[in-house]
Amino acid sequence: MTENPQTPDLTITHYLNDLKFPTEVGGLGPATRAGDFGEILVADFLQWILGFWVPRVRWCSKVIRNESSKGSDVIGFHFENDDNHSSRDTLAVFETKTKFSAGKKNKLQEAINDSAKDHARIAESLNFIKQKFIDKENFLDAQRVERFQSPIDHPYRQKYGA
């Protein structure tokens, strides 16, 4: 039985199930669980199928188990050339909506409508990702994110999706 070093009386399994993962029933847990799962699926698609770099700091930084993290849902980066900035570098921002229950709501349309908010959230989301890398003293990845924080000085392509 492996223990969590931060709470030695809890196993890692109990720590995750009781304190980190959204609840399976009640309150906002099921919707949060579905939403987080949908975000991870889109992140995997961007990374493993389309070849983007998708930092996974959003989910490891959850503070409240039954709430989604604030900011753009999924952000991916594609670099034309790792050594220099290129106007062909791409920032991809996706809004996700997921549900595990039956219903008539059009989740795709909701995601499209909510993606309009991404223009305002991108700066905060990029800063959050960069700050997480700085906190871990991963300055190389912080610089990779920083490259996308100045589109006037270093133009790049932007793609949005739902």
Disulfide bonds with the S-S distance in Angstrom:
none
